[in-house]
Amino acid sequence: MEKKVLVVEDERTIADAVAARLRAEGFAVEVAGDGPSAVTAARRNPPDAIVLDIMLPGFDGLEVCRRIQAERPVPILMLTARDDETDLLVGLAVGADDYMVKPFSMRELAARVHALLRRAAKGAAVPAGPPTLRFGDLEINQAERRVLRAGVEAHLTPTEFDLLVHLATHPRTVLPRERLLADVWGWADASGTRTVDSHIKGLRRKLGSDLIRTVHGVGYALEVER
């Protein structure tokens, strides 16, 4: 069965190019050119994934992301013309799973959409290992996809949760960014290491800066009590 992708982009040449590439990859594609029509399209014909530009008429992609994710979680790849970390962190915080900065390779965009869908299917499966992971005051309930720190629930995005679980299944082990990209995002190359960095910042903001250690030039480790 064809997977459905909603492309939300107000620049017609970019929208047409993205839609053509995704159709060539075997996806059924619908295109929306502004914020309100994107939300309407997602409600009328729920997509399996969304490629979403930040700068849109009507209301912006961040608001589109908020409204859609509040109704039904869906993997979202956000497009931005600015390599601005604030925009990226806000996008990830409202529920985007990944981002790409314009101009981008259509080949890489298609690969990332495939990876998002693979990871979404994997996330829907019954998790392996113990249903709950506990490290000191950190509790990760895999079955319910809930995280508590010192008894307070942290509201993580699907990608943040998957990243935290992966770090927690290898406690105190430094995991290279490239390995995290392969294991969590399903990417075969290292072109998106900043995506990992941005999600780590999101986890630190929600769970505390002491939980994840950076090994500069290598990767990250979950620092938990033995």
N, C-alpha and C positions, 0 to 999 in steps of 0.2 A: 504494500500500500504506500502511495506517495506521501512523503512528509511535506507538510505545509509550512512555508516560510513567508512571513510578512516583512516586506522591505519598506521602511519609512524614511523617505529622503525627498527633500523639496527641490533639489537640483536634478532636473529631468535627465540630463546626460548620464549622471552618476547612477541614478535610479534604474535607468534602462540597462546600463552595463552590468550592474549587480544582478538585476533580475535575469538577464540573458545568461550570465555565467551560472547562476543557481539552477535555472531551468535545464541547462546543459548537464548539470550534475544530477539531474533526475528529480528535482524538487518541484512541487506545485507552488507558484509564487503569486502573491498579491502585492500591489504597490499602493502606498498611501503617501500623500504629499504634504500633510500638515498634521498637527497634534490631534485635533478633534476627530478627523477622519481615521486616524490610526487607531484610536480607542474604539471607535465604532466598528471598524473592520475586525479588530480582535474579538469584540463581543459577538459579531455576526457569524464569523467563521474562525473559531479559535485556532491559532497557528501552533505548530510544534516548536518554532523558534522565531525570533524577531531580529532583524538587522535594523538598528535604530540610530538615526542621526540626532545629535544633541540640539543643533540650531534648527528650529522649525517655526513656521508661522502658526498662528493660533495660540498654542502654548508649546513649550520646548520639550525636548526628548526626555528630560528628567521627570517632568510632570506626566508624560505619557507612561514612562516606566513605573512611576508610583501608582498610577491608576490601574494599569493592567496587572501589575503584580499583586495589588490589593484584592483583585477579584479572582485571579487564577495564576499561580506561579508558572512561568514559562522562561526558557533560556533566552537571554538577550545579549546580543553583541552590539555594543555601542560604538558609533562612529563620531569622531571629533576632528575639527580642523585645527584645534589648538592642543599643543603638547603641554597642557596645564595640569599640574598635579591636583590642584583643588577640584577642577572639573571631574577628573578621573575618580578621585576619592568619593565625591558626591554621587557620581553615577553608580559606583559599586555599592555605596551605602543604600541607595534606593532600590537595589535589586538587579542591576546589570551583572552579568557573569564575566564579561570580558570586554575589551575595547580595542579599537584600532585607530591610529592617527592617520588622517589624510595627508598626502596621497598614499594609497596602499595597493598591494598586489592582489588582483582578483583571485589568483591561485591560492594565496594565503587566506583570503577571506573565505573562500569555499572550504578550505581545510579546517578553518576554525569553526565554521557552522557544523561541519560533520562531527568535529570533536565535541562541541556542545551537546549535540543530539546523542552521541555515544555516552557521554557522561550523565546526561539526564536519564537515559535508559538504565545505566548502571546504578544510579542513585535510587531508582524506583525498586530495585531488587532488594531482597532481604539481606541486611548487612552480615558479613562474615565476622567471626570472633565473638567475644562477650557482648551482650546487649548494652551494657553500661561500662564505661571506662572511668576509673577514679584515680586521681593523682592529687593528694592533699585536699585543698578546697575546690579543686576543679572536678566537675562531674559531667560526663558526656554520655547522653542517652542516645545510642545509635538507632534504636527501634523507633523512638518518638522524634528523633532529630532535634533534641533540646540540649542546651548547655547551661550549667549553673556554675557560678564562681562565688564562693563564700555564701551559698544559699540564694544568690540573686540570679535570675535568669538573664542571659545575654541573648539578644535577638540577632542571630547571624543570617546572612544570605546563604542560599544553597551552596555556593562556591566556598564561602568562608567556612561553612560547616565541614565540607568535604576535605578542605585543606587542613583544618584542625584535627580531624580524625586521622588523616594520614600522618601528621606529625606525632599524634598521640600513640599510634601503633608502632612508632620507632622512637620512644622517649630517650632524650639525652643524646640522640644520634644526629649528627650534622648531615642534613639532606641537601645536596646541591640543587640550585634553582632548576637546572636542566632536568634533573630527576623528578622534581615536583611537577614541572610542566608535562612530562611524559606520563606520570602516574595519576595526577589529579585532573589535568586538562586534556590528556590524551594527545599531546602534540609530539611529533617526531623530531622537531628541530628546536633550537634555542632562541627563536626570534622574539619571544614574548616574555623575557625575564622580568621586565618592568611590571607586567601583570601580576607576577608572584609578589614583587615588592609592595605593590599597592594593596593587595589582599592581606599581606602580613600587617601593614599599617592599620588596616581596618580591624583585624583581630586584636591588635594591641590597644586600639582605642576602646574596644568593647570589653576586653578581658584584663587589661592592665599591661603595662610595658615590661613587667618583670617575667612574663610567661615564656616569651620566645626570644632566644638569643641569636644575634646575627654573627656569623663568621664572615668577615669581609672578604669578598672575592670568591666565596665558596657557596654559602647558603644559610640555612636556618635550622635550629634545634629547639625542641620543646624542653624547657628547663623545669623539671618537676621533682618533687620529693621522691627519694628512693624508698 
